[in-house]
Amino acid sequence: MKLTILMYHKIDELTPSVRYPGNYVTPAQFARQMDALLMWGYRTIRFDRWLDYRDGRATDLPEKPLIVTFDDGYTCFDRNAWPVLKARGMGATVFLVAGQIGGTNAWDREEKQEPLLDAPRIRQLQGEGVHFGSHSYNHAALARIPEARALDELKKSRATLTAVLGRAPDVVAYPFSNQNRAIRRMAEEAGYRCAVRGKGRMNWKWNDPFGLRRIKPGNDLGDLRRTLLRERYVRVF
């Protein structure tokens, strides 16, 4: 069995001022992708259920387990993604930049500044079934800063989000997918149960839980289908 994790950022329409269009999927295309995934037999689970399966404590996973993730916590998730997922009985994990809750994507000053979810709405969404994780405290490239600061980014984010959510987040997404062996061990030391990066592959249960890989869909449904078909039958990891 393989775990598929999809990585989204913004579900919104493109505007001329956008610098990184690859981080956008249009709302219409997102809805088509979710419908297609259900038709292809994918069913959403949470990270804790995959970890229980890895450890032999869960055997009832769907044939094609899927986790749909969103980095940064933009309000367009609330407007355009969650209604689609909720209507289809699908779950989501949103990775929050703890130091920018209710702010904007200040870590990327060259990109259009867009609003991020605030604490009251985060708690409401959690009550509706959205799962939240950490995306560090300041969205720092963790492997490119001093180790002490990287560990502080991971610990401070977890503590801040614990206060917001009323529970400790169990998963972290490495900003910019920037990580190495030392950062993976720091994530474990900070108290997380697993972590995700990019790399565009599926995951076997023996993959390092602190290096889980994600596939980034674009706006072409055919490309996503071809990627998933290829990855389901590739045994290299």
N, C-alpha and C positions, 0 to 999 in steps of 0.2 A: 504493500500500500504506500502511495505517495501523498504527501501533503502539498497542496497548491496554496500559495499566499500571493495575493494580488496587492500591488502598491499603487495607490492613487494619491494625488495631492489636491487638486482643485476640480470640482465638477461644476463647470460654469462656461459661459460663452466667452470666446476670445474677443479681446478689444485691441485696437491698434497700439496701445501703450504697453502691451505685454512683451517682456523681454525673453521669457523662456516658455514658448508655447507648448513644449513637450510635457509640461506639468499640468496641462489642461486636458480634460475630456468633457465634451459637451454633454449637457443633461440628457438629450435625446439618445446620444450614443451610449451613455452609461446605462440607460434603461434597456436598450437593445442588448447590451452585454450581459446584464443580469438575467434577462429572459433567456438568452442563449445558454448561459451557464446552467440554469435550471433544466433546460431542455436536454443538455448534454449529460445530465446526471450529477452535477456538483451540488453539494449541500454544505451550508456553512456550519462551522464549529468555532469554539473559542480555543485560545492557546492552552488553557489548563487541561482541556480534554485531550489535546494532542500529547501533552506531557504525560498525562496519566496513561495513555496508550503506549508511549515509549517505555514507561516504567512497568508495564504489565498490569496496570490497575484498571484498564478500560479495554473492552473488546467489542463494543457496540458502535464503532465509528461507521459513518456512511462509506460506501464504496469509493467515492471521490470526495474526500474532505477538502473544504475550502475555507480560507480565512480572508476576508476582504478588509484591507487596512487603508488608512488615510493619514498622511503625514501632516503635521503642523497644526491642525485644528482650525481650519478656516470656517467661517460662518456659512460658506456655500455648501459645506457638508450638511448642515442643518436644513438649508433651503432646498437643495437639489438632489442630495444623495440619500439621506435618511428616509424621506418619504417613499422613495422607490424601494429601498431595502425592506422597510417595515411593511409595506403593502404586499410584499412577496414572502414574508416570513423569514427573511435573511438577516443575519447579524453583521456587526461591524466592529472593528477596533480602530480607535482614533488615537494617534500619538501626539501628545501635547508638549509644547515648549513651555516648561513650567514658569519661566521668568517673563513670559510674554502673554500670559492668559489675559484676555480682554484687550489686548493691544493689537499690533500688526506684525507683519513679517520684517521686523527691524533688522534682522541678521542679514538681509539681502537688500541693501539700500538701492541697488541698481534696478530692482524689479518693482513693478507696480505694488504699492502698499495696500494690503487688503485686510479687513478686520478678522480677528480671531475670536473664537468662542469665549465668553466670559464665565466666571465661576457659577453663577446661578443657573445658566442654561446648561452647562456641563453636568451639573447635578440632576437637572431635569431629564436630560438625555440618558444619563446613567439609569435613572428610574424607569425609562422606557426600554432599556435593554442594551444600550450602547456600552461597549467595553472600552475603557481608556487605559493607555499606557504612556510611558515617558518618551520624550524626544530630546532629552537632556534639559539643562536649565536655560542655556543661552543659544542653543543650536550651534554649538562649537564643533569643529572637525576634531574629534577626540584624539586621534592618533597624531595630530600635528601640533598639539600643545603639550606643555609639561605634564608628566604623569600625575603629579599631585593635583593639578588643576582639573585634569580629566576625571579623576576619581571624585573630586568635589562636584563637578557637573552632574555626575551620575547620582551621587548621594543627595545633593541638595534638591535635585529635581524630584527624586522619590519622596523626600520628606515634604516638599511643598505640595505635591499631588496627593499625598496621604491626607493632608489637612483639607484639601478641596473635596476629595472624593469620599472621605471617611473610611478609606481602606488603602492599603499599600499596593501600588501598581506592581504587577508581576512580570511585565515585559517592557523592554526598551527597544526603540528603533534608533540605530546609529545615525546621527545627522550626516548627510551627504554619503551615506553608506561607508563612512570612513572609520576603519577599525583594523586591529591586528590582534595577535594572540594576547598581548598584554591588556588591551582594552577589553577583550572578551572576558578575561579573568577578573578585571575590575568590575565589570557588570555583575558578575556572580558575587563578588565581594560586597557590592553595594546592596545586595539583597534581592535582585531580580531572579526569576526562574528561567528566563530565556531572553533572547535578543534577536532582532532581525536586521538584515542589510539588503542590498540589491542583488545583483549577479544574474537575475533572470532565469533561475532554475527551480525545479521542484525539490522536495525534501524527502529523503528516506528517514526512517525512524532512528537510524544510527548516526545521522548527521549531528554535529555539535549543536546543542540547543541554543548556544550563544552565538551561532553563526547561521541561523536560518535564512534561507534565500527567498527573494520575492521576484515576481514577474510584474513588469510595469506595462499595463495595456496602453495602447494609443487609441486613436479614433477610428481605426480600421478593424472591424469585427473579424474579417477574414484573417488578418495577421494574428489576432489573438487565438483564433481557432487553430491555425497552423502551429503556433508556438505550443499550445497545450497538447496537441496531438503528438508533436515531436518529443516533448519532454516526458510524456507519459510512458513512452517506450524506450527512452534512453536510459541506460543503466550506469553511465559514468557519473560520478559525484565528486 
